[in-house]
């Protein structure tokens, strides 16, 4: 089965330890992870940000005054998925350490997670939705060689 086409913009804001995050996010890997999570053609921008930018975006758009791991801004779902995925590098790195995962594996999970959100998947709407999204993420990541992020 052919994977959907993807037009990807990969951006890195000013970061401490930028080389570590760039090494964990080679363009070919980011493309692969996102394409595996897509059901249709997409135009996606991935931006890796610091805590200040991540906090400002989360505060301004979700009214939550802290930096979170991934934010999904979905603009259209059909006929082409158009979205921005914003990942906060310090939060992702801290979570990876706390969860005993590699930085790259955690980025893979969050990019798959954000890509699913861009296509309408939700986990905060009901327990059934959360279980369905988690199961789908786990299956996609298994196909990519990434361990179950939920430890099931």
C-alpha positions, 0 to 999 in steps of 0.5 A: 500500500502506497503512503500518502504524499506529504509536503513537509516543512521542518523548522527549528526555532532558537534552541538550547542543545539544538544539535541534539534535537536536529540529530533526533529529527532527520528529515527522512525520519520525520517524513516517514513517521508522519506519512505512516499516520496519514490517511490522505495527502497532506501539507504539514509544518513541523516546528521545534520550539523552546519553552518560551514559544511553546508556553506562549502558543499554548497560552494564546491558543488553548488558554493553558499557561505552560509549555506542552509537548505537542500542539496541533493546529489543523486548518483543513482535513479534506481534500488535503490535510493542512496542519502545523505541529509544534513540539516543545524541545525541552518538554519532549526531552524531559518526558523522554528522560522521565519515561526511559525512552530515546529522544527520537522514539518520543519525537516519533510518538508525538509526531504520529499523535499530532498527525492523528489530531490533524485528521480529527482523532481525539482523546479528550472527548471520551474514554472510548475515543482515547482508547481508540486513538491510543490503540491506533497510535500503538499499531502505527508505531509498531509498524515503524519499529517504535515500542508501545509508548503507553507501555501496554 
